[in-house]
Structure formats: C-alpha cells, structure tokens
Amino acid sequence: MFEPELLRTFLAVERAGGFTAAGRILGLRQSTISGHIARLEKAVGRELFRRDTRNLALTADGAAMVGFARTILDAQGQAERYFSDSTLTGLIRLGASDDVMARELPDVLLEFQRTHPGVDLELTVGLSENLKTRMETGELDLVVGKRLPGERHGELLWRDRLVWAGRSATTEFDDPVPLVTYPPPSLTRRIALQALERDVRTWRVTCTSDSQLGLRAAVLAGLGVIVHAETLIPDGLCVLADPRLPVLGDLEFVLMRRRTTLSAPEQALCDAIVASARRFG
C-alpha cells in the first residue's frame, strides 16, 4: 500500500505546495507526480489533497498521512542502513579501562554488534597504561582509556574532574590517609599520591584492586577513600566534603588507535564511540 516512491512524491508535493513545483524538485514530469498521488490515494482509499483551479491543500487524511509517510520513510532508511552496514566483517580487539565500562560504552558495544553482526569484538578490560602498552605491541587495535591533561596521545572524548570519594560525604580521615586504589601503573593512584605528598599528608594503601567492583566494596566496608572521576563514581559512594584533602585536578578520557589508517569495522566502531561521547560527555 505505502510504496516509498509514492510517499516521497506525496511529501514533495506537500512541501512544495503544488504538483509542478514538486516535479521540479524530484526531476519528474507533472503528469508523473499526478499519477503517483492518484495511485497513493487509490491505495489508501482516501482523498489526500483538496484541489481547485487555484489552490492545493491537504485534507484531514492528508495531514495525517504526512506523519505516517515520514515515519515509514525514516524506518525504511534505518533498515537500509542496518542491512547495508551488516556486510562489515572482521575482528576488532578493543581495550577499555575498568571505569569507562560503567558509562555508555556497554550500550555502544551492544548497538554496534546489533548493527554489525559480522564483526567480532574481543574486549579487554584493564588499566589504561597497561592497555596502551598492549596496543603499542600490537595486541589491541583500539583503546578507550585515560590520559593526563597535556598529554597528546589519543582523541579526547571527555574531560572529568577527579574527586575524593567515600562511604558518605561527611567521612573524614586523619593522617595517614587510608587509600583504596588500583595497582600501579594506575593514573588515579599516581595523581592521588602526588597530591598527598604535595600537601605533606601521610598515607597508607589499605586496599588494592584491579577492578572497580573491588574498590567499591572496600570503600563501602570503610577501609578508606578512593580517587575517582566524578561522573563515573560507583553507586553508593559519595564525593567527600573534607576540605583538608588536596585538590586533584582533571583527567581526560580518550580513544586511542593502533593504526593511522583504520579498517572499515574499526572506523565504524570509532564513529559510534565518538558520537556517544559527544551526546553524553
């Protein structure tokens, strides 16, 4: 009933305000435009345009058809893009730092696999510095990780403020500050220790874990405080209000590529990651 060609002609007539003008837009003769509209009206069994010698106006059914036509053509376009893109095949070895997996990245990867079922994703989660090293040795193709402000490697996705977080906002600790942290070569660990030393605060590491789940559990158990990107703080933890703790500055989240020239699947995944970061960053 709703042939795309007829719907496109219908919308062109509606926008242009006449058959002749629509014909110029679509590169079709007026008789062809008239034939398309007649076929569409016959298919739906309703008059879509009210015509007289001077004016052309939508009927109530025609006004309703505008919305239906746009929805149908949009859905058709999405389907065409989906099935044309699904021809991509290959393997992408992606590295992601533990904390970014708490953001939109899982949803991005889920949608990417739906859109590109022929592409195999091999995901490695770990510390940014370790992932960067593995990419440099050829073990990973792409990495979503962290860098210090001023560093130049990778494409900036978003910038985040580093904060001290604990079990409750009012938690305070005397020296030595009990620190819950990732193991070396964690960037947040390095920043935390440098900030404490700069402010002449003593510290002790009360828990080390290479997973955000382990760090969260340790903080909830009251073992200490954690340095973390503000927008990615694990559920149940709060930004500390203790003014004695040093200011930490910012951290940047970036997309790193092993090669300058990407494969088609790698480029598609990079585009999806960057688009997501622009929406939510």
KENUTOR-191546 format. One record per residue (C-alpha): residue number from 1; residue in three letters; x, y, z. Coordinates in pm, 1 decimal, padded with zeros to 6 digits, always signed. Layout:
REM residues N
+-------+------+----------+----------+----------+
: lumvo : zaza :       px :       py :       pz :
+-------+------+----------+----------+----------+
:   NUM :  ALA :        X :        Y :        Z :
...
+-------+------+----------+----------+----------+
This chain:
REM residues 281
+-------+------+----------+----------+----------+
: lumvo : zaza :       px :       py :       pz :
+-------+------+----------+----------+----------+
:     1 :  MET : +00000.0 : +00000.0 : +00000.0 :
:     2 :  PHE : +00266.6 : +00251.4 : +00103.8 :
:     3 :  GLU : +00521.4 : +00240.0 : -00176.0 :
:     4 :  PRO : +00822.0 : +00454.2 : -00078.8 :
:     5 :  GLU : +00829.1 : +00624.5 : -00417.9 :
:     6 :  LEU : +00469.8 : +00736.7 : -00377.9 :
:     7 :  LEU : +00530.3 : +00858.2 : -00023.6 :
:     8 :  ARG : +00834.2 : +01060.8 : -00130.2 :
:     9 :  THR : +00627.9 : +01221.7 : -00406.3 :
:    10 :  PHE : +00345.7 : +01295.9 : -00160.8 :
:    11 :  LEU : +00583.6 : +01469.9 : +00082.4 :
:    12 :  ALA : +00742.5 : +01666.4 : -00201.6 :
:    13 :  VAL : +00400.2 : +01795.0 : -00311.4 :
:    14 :  GLU : +00313.7 : +01885.2 : +00047.8 :
:    15 :  ARG : +00640.3 : +02078.0 : +00095.5 :
:    16 :  ALA : +00636.5 : +02247.9 : -00246.5 :
:    17 :  GLY : +00266.8 : +02333.4 : -00240.0 :
:    18 :  GLY : +00191.7 : +02202.7 : -00589.0 :
:    19 :  PHE : +00247.0 : +01928.0 : -00843.9 :
:    20 :  THR : +00457.1 : +02136.5 : -01081.1 :
:    21 :  ALA : +00692.4 : +02258.0 : -00807.9 :
:    22 :  ALA : +00725.9 : +01905.1 : -00670.6 :
:    23 :  GLY : +00811.0 : +01781.7 : -01019.3 :
:    24 :  ARG : +01097.1 : +02030.5 : -01039.7 :
:    25 :  ILE : +01232.2 : +01914.6 : -00701.2 :
:    26 :  LEU : +01214.7 : +01545.6 : -00792.6 :
:    27 :  GLY : +01307.3 : +01584.1 : -01159.5 :
:    28 :  LEU : +00974.5 : +01433.0 : -01271.4 :
:    29 :  ARG : +00702.9 : +01549.6 : -01509.3 :
:    30 :  GLN : +00383.3 : +01690.2 : -01363.2 :
:    31 :  SER : +00186.5 : +01402.3 : -01513.3 :
:    32 :  THR : +00408.9 : +01155.0 : -01326.3 :
:    33 :  ILE : +00357.3 : +01344.6 : -00998.9 :
:    34 :  SER : -00018.9 : +01342.8 : -01054.5 :
:    35 :  GLY : -00008.7 : +00971.2 : -01128.5 :
:    36 :  HIS : +00183.4 : +00898.0 : -00806.7 :
:    37 :  ILE : -00065.0 : +01092.0 : -00594.0 :
:    38 :  ALA : -00359.5 : +00923.2 : -00767.0 :
:    39 :  ARG : -00208.7 : +00579.3 : -00700.5 :
:    40 :  LEU : -00146.9 : +00662.6 : -00334.5 :
:    41 :  GLU : -00499.2 : +00794.6 : -00285.6 :
:    42 :  LYS : -00639.5 : +00484.4 : -00450.4 :
:    43 :  ALA : -00425.8 : +00260.3 : -00228.7 :
:    44 :  VAL : -00542.4 : +00423.7 : +00095.4 :
:    45 :  GLY : -00897.2 : +00480.9 : -00023.4 :
:    46 :  ARG : -00892.6 : +00846.3 : +00090.0 :
:    47 :  GLU : -00852.4 : +01186.5 : -00070.8 :
:    48 :  LEU : -00525.6 : +01339.3 : +00047.6 :
:    49 :  PHE : -00534.3 : +01674.6 : -00130.8 :
:    50 :  ARG : -00823.5 : +01912.1 : -00186.5 :
:    51 :  ARG : -00781.0 : +02064.5 : -00531.8 :
:    52 :  ASP : -00937.6 : +02357.0 : -00715.6 :
:    53 :  THR : -00822.2 : +02571.5 : -01003.6 :
:    54 :  ARG : -00600.9 : +02789.1 : -00784.8 :
:    55 :  ASN : -00521.9 : +02610.5 : -00460.5 :
:    56 :  LEU : -00395.5 : +02276.7 : -00335.7 :
:    57 :  ALA : -00445.3 : +02192.1 : +00030.6 :
:    58 :  LEU : -00418.2 : +01886.0 : +00248.6 :
:    59 :  THR : -00733.7 : +01717.8 : +00365.9 :
:    60 :  ALA : -00752.7 : +01592.2 : +00725.1 :
:    61 :  ASP : -00646.6 : +01249.0 : +00597.9 :
:    62 :  GLY : -00362.6 : +01412.7 : +00405.0 :
:    63 :  ALA : -00236.6 : +01586.7 : +00718.7 :
:    64 :  ALA : -00235.9 : +01250.5 : +00897.4 :
:    65 :  MET : -00051.5 : +01091.5 : +00605.2 :
:    66 :  VAL : +00234.7 : +01342.9 : +00639.0 :
:    67 :  GLY : +00328.8 : +01194.3 : +00975.3 :
:    68 :  PHE : +00281.9 : +00836.4 : +00857.8 :
:    69 :  ALA : +00488.8 : +00894.9 : +00542.8 :
:    70 :  ARG : +00779.4 : +01045.5 : +00734.3 :
:    71 :  THR : +00776.6 : +00760.4 : +00986.6 :
:    72 :  ILE : +00763.9 : +00494.2 : +00715.0 :
:    73 :  LEU : +01044.6 : +00650.8 : +00511.0 :
:    74 :  ASP : +01259.8 : +00701.0 : +00822.0 :
:    75 :  ALA : +01211.7 : +00334.5 : +00916.7 :
:    76 :  GLN : +01297.7 : +00226.3 : +00564.6 :
:    77 :  GLY : +01616.0 : +00434.9 : +00574.4 :
:    78 :  GLN : +01717.6 : +00281.9 : +00907.1 :
:    79 :  ALA : +01657.1 : -00067.4 : +00771.9 :
:    80 :  GLU : +01861.5 : +00003.5 : +00459.4 :
:    81 :  ARG : +02149.8 : +00138.8 : +00667.8 :
:    82 :  TYR : +02130.4 : -00157.2 : +00903.7 :
:    83 :  PHE : +02145.9 : -00422.0 : +00634.3 :
:    84 :  SER : +02397.6 : -00240.6 : +00417.5 :
:    85 :  ASP : +02629.5 : -00190.1 : +00715.9 :
:    86 :  SER : +02589.8 : -00551.9 : +00826.1 :
:    87 :  THR : +02818.4 : -00654.8 : +00540.1 :
:    88 :  LEU : +03115.2 : -00541.7 : +00751.4 :
:    89 :  THR : +03320.5 : -00833.8 : +00876.6 :
:    90 :  GLY : +03638.8 : -00875.1 : +01072.9 :
:    91 :  LEU : +03783.4 : -00873.5 : +01423.2 :
:    92 :  ILE : +03830.6 : -00571.4 : +01649.9 :
:    93 :  ARG : +04044.0 : -00609.8 : +01961.1 :
:    94 :  LEU : +03918.6 : -00335.0 : +02191.4 :
:    95 :  GLY : +04068.5 : -00234.8 : +02524.2 :
:    96 :  ALA : +03870.3 : -00033.4 : +02779.7 :
:    97 :  SER : +03966.5 : +00095.8 : +03120.1 :
:    98 :  ASP : +03762.7 : -00052.2 : +03402.2 :
:    99 :  ASP : +03577.6 : +00266.5 : +03492.5 :
:   100 :  VAL : +03458.9 : +00357.1 : +03140.4 :
:   101 :  MET : +03267.7 : +00029.0 : +03133.2 :
:   102 :  ALA : +03036.3 : +00196.2 : +03387.3 :
:   103 :  ARG : +02947.6 : +00469.3 : +03137.8 :
:   104 :  GLU : +02772.3 : +00433.6 : +02798.7 :
:   105 :  LEU : +03034.8 : +00206.9 : +02641.7 :
:   106 :  PRO : +02845.6 : -00121.3 : +02704.2 :
:   107 :  ASP : +02538.8 : +00023.5 : +02528.5 :
:   108 :  VAL : +02756.4 : +00143.3 : +02240.6 :
:   109 :  LEU : +02907.0 : -00203.6 : +02200.4 :
:   110 :  LEU : +02564.0 : -00369.6 : +02218.4 :
:   111 :  GLU : +02424.4 : -00144.7 : +01944.8 :
:   112 :  PHE : +02739.8 : -00190.6 : +01735.9 :
:   113 :  GLN : +02704.0 : -00570.1 : +01747.8 :
:   114 :  ARG : +02338.4 : -00544.6 : +01650.5 :
:   115 :  THR : +02423.4 : -00320.8 : +01356.7 :
:   116 :  HIS : +02734.5 : -00513.9 : +01250.2 :
:   117 :  PRO : +02671.4 : -00879.9 : +01334.2 :
:   118 :  GLY : +02956.0 : -00986.8 : +01105.5 :
:   119 :  VAL : +03217.5 : -00808.2 : +01317.3 :
:   120 :  ASP : +03369.5 : -00999.5 : +01610.7 :
:   121 :  LEU : +03455.5 : -00791.1 : +01917.3 :
:   122 :  GLU : +03727.5 : -00904.0 : +02154.0 :
:   123 :  LEU : +03714.7 : -00687.4 : +02468.7 :
:   124 :  THR : +03995.5 : -00649.3 : +02722.4 :
:   125 :  VAL : +03926.8 : -00451.3 : +03041.2 :
:   126 :  GLY : +04217.1 : -00321.4 : +03247.4 :
:   127 :  LEU : +04430.6 : -00023.4 : +03349.1 :
:   128 :  SER : +04474.2 : +00243.8 : +03081.9 :
:   129 :  GLU : +04853.8 : +00236.3 : +03094.9 :
:   130 :  ASN : +04863.7 : -00142.9 : +03057.0 :
:   131 :  LEU : +04614.2 : -00129.6 : +02770.4 :
:   132 :  LYS : +04818.3 : +00138.8 : +02597.2 :
:   133 :  THR : +05128.1 : -00079.4 : +02621.1 :
:   134 :  ARG : +04941.8 : -00378.7 : +02479.3 :
:   135 :  MET : +04817.3 : -00166.6 : +02189.8 :
:   136 :  GLU : +05170.6 : -00047.1 : +02116.8 :
:   137 :  THR : +05289.5 : -00409.4 : +02099.5 :
:   138 :  GLY : +05010.2 : -00496.1 : +01854.1 :
:   139 :  GLU : +04784.1 : -00690.4 : +02091.7 :
:   140 :  LEU : +04496.3 : -00438.6 : +02074.4 :
:   141 :  ASP : +04352.2 : -00232.8 : +01789.9 :
:   142 :  LEU : +04163.5 : +00036.8 : +01982.7 :
:   143 :  VAL : +04166.5 : +00154.0 : +02343.7 :
:   144 :  VAL : +03920.1 : +00369.4 : +02537.1 :
:   145 :  GLY : +04119.1 : +00488.1 : +02834.1 :
:   146 :  LYS : +04263.4 : +00781.4 : +03028.7 :
:   147 :  ARG : +04543.7 : +01030.1 : +02992.2 :
:   148 :  LEU : +04681.9 : +01316.2 : +03197.8 :
:   149 :  PRO : +04594.1 : +01671.8 : +03087.3 :
:   150 :  GLY : +04859.4 : +01794.9 : +02848.4 :
:   151 :  GLU : +04935.3 : +01452.1 : +02703.5 :
:   152 :  ARG : +04875.2 : +01426.0 : +02331.5 :
:   153 :  HIS : +04808.3 : +01058.6 : +02259.7 :
:   154 :  GLY : +04453.2 : +00966.9 : +02166.3 :
:   155 :  GLU : +04141.5 : +01160.7 : +02065.5 :
:   156 :  LEU : +03973.1 : +01344.2 : +02352.9 :
:   157 :  LEU : +03627.6 : +01206.0 : +02433.9 :
:   158 :  TRP : +03552.7 : +01397.8 : +02752.4 :
:   159 :  ARG : +03726.5 : +01561.9 : +03046.4 :
:   160 :  ASP : +03634.4 : +01478.8 : +03404.6 :
:   161 :  ARG : +03711.8 : +01625.5 : +03745.3 :
:   162 :  LEU : +03890.7 : +01397.1 : +03988.5 :
:   163 :  VAL : +03741.1 : +01381.8 : +04338.2 :
:   164 :  TRP : +03788.0 : +01203.4 : +04666.1 :
:   165 :  ALA : +03501.7 : +00962.7 : +04733.6 :
:   166 :  GLY : +03397.3 : +00764.0 : +05036.5 :
:   167 :  ARG : +03116.3 : +00581.4 : +05205.3 :
:   168 :  SER : +02945.9 : +00911.1 : +05296.2 :
:   169 :  ALA : +03003.4 : +01276.3 : +05208.9 :
:   170 :  THR : +03093.9 : +01361.3 : +05570.7 :
:   171 :  THR : +03364.0 : +01095.2 : +05605.0 :
:   172 :  GLU : +03691.5 : +01241.7 : +05737.5 :
:   173 :  PHE : +04026.5 : +01075.9 : +05799.1 :
:   174 :  ASP : +04329.5 : +01188.4 : +05993.4 :
:   175 :  ASP : +04679.2 : +01105.2 : +05876.5 :
:   176 :  PRO : +04775.4 : +00865.6 : +05745.5 :
:   177 :  VAL : +04501.4 : +00890.1 : +05482.4 :
:   178 :  PRO : +04373.9 : +00535.8 : +05411.3 :
:   179 :  LEU : +04379.6 : +00493.5 : +05033.8 :
:   180 :  VAL : +04180.7 : +00241.4 : +04831.2 :
:   181 :  THR : +04331.9 : +00228.0 : +04485.9 :
:   182 :  TYR : +04411.2 : +00048.7 : +04164.5 :
:   183 :  PRO : +04762.1 : -00103.6 : +04149.6 :
:   184 :  PRO : +05048.1 : +00064.1 : +03959.7 :
:   185 :  PRO : +05068.0 : +00195.1 : +03691.9 :
:   186 :  SER : +04722.5 : +00345.6 : +03761.9 :
:   187 :  LEU : +04696.7 : +00714.7 : +03670.2 :
:   188 :  THR : +04449.9 : +00791.2 : +03950.3 :
:   189 :  ARG : +04683.3 : +00624.1 : +04201.2 :
:   190 :  ARG : +04975.3 : +00834.0 : +04076.0 :
:   191 :  ILE : +04773.3 : +01155.8 : +04096.0 :
:   192 :  ALA : +04645.8 : +01076.0 : +04445.4 :
:   193 :  LEU : +04991.4 : +01004.0 : +04585.8 :
:   194 :  GLN : +05145.0 : +01311.4 : +04422.3 :
:   195 :  ALA : +04867.3 : +01532.8 : +04560.4 :
:   196 :  LEU : +04906.6 : +01395.2 : +04914.3 :
:   197 :  GLU : +05282.7 : +01436.2 : +04903.7 :
:   198 :  ARG : +05247.5 : +01790.5 : +04768.2 :
:   199 :  ASP : +05023.7 : +01878.9 : +05064.9 :
:   200 :  VAL : +05257.0 : +01697.5 : +05307.1 :
:   201 :  ARG : +04992.0 : +01442.8 : +05400.8 :
:   202 :  THR : +05093.3 : +01093.0 : +05500.5 :
:   203 :  TRP : +04907.0 : +00798.6 : +05355.3 :
:   204 :  ARG : +04880.2 : +00422.8 : +05355.8 :
:   205 :  VAL : +04728.0 : +00189.4 : +05098.5 :
:   206 :  THR : +04455.4 : -00013.3 : +05270.6 :
:   207 :  CYS : +04326.1 : -00195.9 : +04964.0 :
:   208 :  THR : +04449.2 : -00259.2 : +04611.2 :
:   209 :  SER : +04220.2 : -00398.3 : +04342.5 :
:   210 :  ASP : +04234.0 : -00403.1 : +03963.5 :
:   211 :  SER : +03853.2 : -00386.7 : +03938.6 :
:   212 :  GLN : +03610.5 : -00108.4 : +04019.3 :
:   213 :  LEU : +03385.3 : -00364.0 : +04189.0 :
:   214 :  GLY : +03663.6 : -00449.6 : +04434.6 :
:   215 :  LEU : +03742.7 : -00084.7 : +04503.7 :
:   216 :  ARG : +03376.8 : -00004.6 : +04566.0 :
:   217 :  ALA : +03342.1 : -00294.4 : +04808.6 :
:   218 :  ALA : +03648.7 : -00180.9 : +05001.6 :
:   219 :  VAL : +03525.0 : +00176.8 : +05034.9 :
:   220 :  LEU : +03177.0 : +00061.5 : +05140.7 :
:   221 :  ALA : +03347.1 : -00155.4 : +05403.7 :
:   222 :  GLY : +03502.8 : +00158.1 : +05548.0 :
:   223 :  LEU : +03861.0 : +00069.8 : +05455.8 :
:   224 :  GLY : +03938.9 : +00411.3 : +05314.4 :
:   225 :  VAL : +03884.1 : +00667.6 : +05039.7 :
:   226 :  ILE : +03923.7 : +00649.8 : +04665.8 :
:   227 :  VAL : +04024.0 : +00897.9 : +04394.8 :
:   228 :  HIS : +03784.5 : +00873.9 : +04104.3 :
:   229 :  ALA : +03645.5 : +01059.9 : +03802.7 :
:   230 :  GLU : +03340.1 : +01245.9 : +03930.9 :
:   231 :  THR : +03088.8 : +01134.3 : +03665.8 :
:   232 :  LEU : +03192.1 : +00769.6 : +03698.9 :
:   233 :  ILE : +03177.1 : +00730.0 : +04077.8 :
:   234 :  PRO : +03048.5 : +00379.3 : +04162.5 :
:   235 :  ASP : +02696.7 : +00350.1 : +04302.6 :
:   236 :  GLY : +02677.4 : +00400.4 : +04676.0 :
:   237 :  LEU : +02987.2 : +00621.7 : +04703.7 :
:   238 :  CYS : +02979.6 : +00996.5 : +04769.1 :
:   239 :  VAL : +03209.3 : +01287.8 : +04695.2 :
:   240 :  LEU : +03386.7 : +01381.4 : +05018.7 :
:   241 :  ALA : +03344.3 : +01729.5 : +05161.0 :
:   242 :  ASP : +03665.4 : +01714.6 : +05368.8 :
:   243 :  PRO : +03848.6 : +02042.9 : +05287.7 :
:   244 :  ARG : +04177.4 : +01900.7 : +05417.8 :
:   245 :  LEU : +04209.3 : +01666.1 : +05122.0 :
:   246 :  PRO : +04413.2 : +01811.3 : +04834.1 :
:   247 :  VAL : +04266.9 : +01929.7 : +04503.5 :
:   248 :  LEU : +04327.0 : +01668.6 : +04234.8 :
:   249 :  GLY : +04257.8 : +01841.1 : +03902.5 :
:   250 :  ASP : +04117.3 : +01679.0 : +03589.2 :
:   251 :  LEU : +04160.4 : +01358.3 : +03394.4 :
:   252 :  GLU : +04093.8 : +01309.7 : +03023.9 :
:   253 :  PHE : +03924.5 : +01011.7 : +02862.2 :
:   254 :  VAL : +04045.3 : +00933.8 : +02512.8 :
:   255 :  LEU : +04011.1 : +00698.5 : +02219.3 :
:   256 :  MET : +04346.6 : +00557.1 : +02107.3 :
:   257 :  ARG : +04411.5 : +00385.8 : +01773.8 :
:   258 :  ARG : +04695.6 : +00148.3 : +01692.6 :
:   259 :  ARG : +04698.9 : +00241.1 : +01324.7 :
:   260 :  THR : +04658.1 : +00570.1 : +01143.3 :
:   261 :  THR : +04454.2 : +00407.6 : +00865.8 :
:   262 :  LEU : +04166.9 : +00208.0 : +01015.2 :
:   263 :  SER : +03978.7 : -00085.4 : +00871.7 :
:   264 :  ALA : +03612.2 : -00024.0 : +00788.8 :
:   265 :  PRO : +03491.2 : -00205.8 : +01105.5 :
:   266 :  GLU : +03738.6 : -00012.9 : +01324.3 :
:   267 :  GLN : +03627.3 : +00317.6 : +01173.7 :
:   268 :  ALA : +03261.4 : +00229.1 : +01231.1 :
:   269 :  LEU : +03327.3 : +00149.1 : +01597.7 :
:   270 :  CYS : +03532.6 : +00465.9 : +01646.2 :
:   271 :  ASP : +03249.5 : +00672.1 : +01496.3 :
:   272 :  ALA : +02999.6 : +00510.8 : +01734.8 :
:   273 :  ILE : +03219.3 : +00573.0 : +02041.1 :
:   274 :  VAL : +03287.9 : +00936.4 : +01948.1 :
:   275 :  ALA : +02917.9 : +01001.6 : +01876.1 :
:   276 :  SER : +02821.2 : +00860.4 : +02215.1 :
:   277 :  ALA : +03083.0 : +01072.3 : +02393.4 :
:   278 :  ARG : +02952.2 : +01386.0 : +02222.0 :
:   279 :  ARG : +02598.3 : +01308.4 : +02338.2 :
:   280 :  PHE : +02685.3 : +01237.4 : +02699.3 :
:   281 :  GLY : +03025.1 : +01398.0 : +02753.5 :
+-------+------+----------+----------+----------+
